[in-house]
């Protein structure tokens, strides 16, 4: 009985985490400049793009996000 309850709680928590990451990724997409991809998956939110490290240093919008990504 407790095993099935624990499995159900785990599924509910995982689904909630995925929804939360997807919602956060949508908000982040509104801030990032063109050419930066934002992807949400089970492990979190991933930013990718050409010369992203340099852009993180130079672009104010990405620096703003950097404060929250640490």
For each residue, the residues with C-beta under 8 A, 3 or more apart:
1: 4 5
2: 5 6
3: 6 7
4: 1 7 8
5: 1 2 8 9
6: 2 3 9 10
7: 3 4 10 11
8: 4 5 11 12
9: 5 6 12 13
10: 6 7 13 14
11: 7 8 14 15
12: 8 9 15 16
13: 9 10 16 17
14: 10 11 17 18 42
15: 11 12 18 19
16: 12 13 19 20
17: 13 14 20 21 42
18: 14 15 21 22 40 42
19: 15 16 22 23
20: 16 17 23 24
21: 17 18 24 25 40 41 42 44 45
22: 18 19 25 26 40
23: 19 20 26 27
24: 20 21 27 28 40 45
25: 21 22 28 29 38 39 40 45
26: 22 23 29 30
27: 23 24 30 31
28: 24 25 31 32 38 45 47 65
29: 25 26 32 38
30: 26 27
31: 27 28 61 64 65
32: 28 29 36 38 47 61 62 65
33: 36 55 59 61 62
34:
35: 49 50
36: 32 33 47 48 49 52 55 62
37: 47 48 49
38: 25 28 29 32 45 46 47
39: 25 45 46 48
40: 18 21 22 24 25 44 45 46
41: 21 44 46
42: 14 17 18 21
43: 46
44: 21 40 41
45: 21 24 25 28 38 39 40
46: 38 39 40 41 43
47: 28 32 36 37 38 52 65 69
48: 36 37 39 52
49: 35 36 37 52 55
50: 35
51: 54 55
52: 36 47 48 49 55 56
53: 56 57
54: 51 57 58
55: 33 36 49 51 52 58 59 62
56: 52 53 59 62 63 66
57: 53 54 63
58: 54 55
59: 33 55 56 62 63
60: 63 64
61: 31 32 33 64 65
62: 32 33 36 55 56 59 65 66
63: 56 57 59 60 66 67
64: 31 60 61 67 68
65: 28 31 32 47 61 62 68 69
66: 56 62 63 69 70
67: 63 64 70
68: 64 65
69: 47 65 66
70: 66 67
